[in-house]
Amino acid sequence: MNEDSALTGSINDQLSFAIVADGMGGHQAGDVASQVAVEAFQRILQQHVDITNWNVEDAKRLMRIAIRQANDEIYSLAKHMTQYHNMGTTIVAALVIDQLVVIGHVGDSRAYRINSETLEQLTEDHSLVNALVQSGQLTAEEAEHHPRKNVLTRAIGTDDDVEVDVRVMEWDEQDLLLLCSDGLSNRVSEEELHRIAASELPLEQRADQLIELALQAGGDDNITLILCDMAQNPVRREEA
């Protein structure tokens, strides 16, 4: 069962988007949660299709509105339908306006900026182990093998309101944007992520190699990623 969902597209000739959601909850509830999140996000964006002259503040505001709409819809389903109790999802999303990228996220799905020299994690995991690392109670190495590594401190749909982390980055033609679920980031080291994503291979082959590497590392979770270059030619890969 694939509890991840992902989507890329354009709202108009000014604004493009990409989103990855990693659902949680038994009996297919995680699959429902991630799909509802992606659909709600896209629907909010489509309601703004007629807007021209986008600026970064507009995009930041839209990011928060879209993710909170996803939260509202999933929370309502979980509250009113017994089979969906306790379901939720992570979200990491990007809105692209020319040389600016607005990143929004909740949970532990990640965004990275990658070029030939560096790999930069753009998101901070909303997880128990990351909180323990930040407070000095765990080392990064200990966190990698912690039994509660997958426990989230923030997710979409688990409460009636959610805090959305939003940041803005500038990128240029040397940069790639990677959005991924923890099925990739938990299994592939940052060194390997950088080596493959920054290679000279076609974008599609880089995405395929990242999926294959996660599978070879014993990936027992859904693996979903989106790779996007400045030409806004995104490549999406999903492995159940």
Buried (B, 14 or more C-beta within 10 A) or exposed (E): EBBBBBBBEEBBEBBBBBBBBBBBBEEBBBBBBBBBBBBBBBEBBEBBEEEEEBEBEBBBEBBBBBBBBBBBBBBBBBEEEEEBBEBBBBBBBBBBBEEBBBBBBBBBBBBBBBBEEEBEBBBBBBBBBBBBBEEEEBEEEEBEEBEEBBEBEBBBBBEEEBEBBBBBBEBEEEBBBBBBBBBBBBBBEEEBBBBBBBEEEEBEEBBBBBBBBBBEBEBEBBBBBBBBBBEEEBBBBBBE
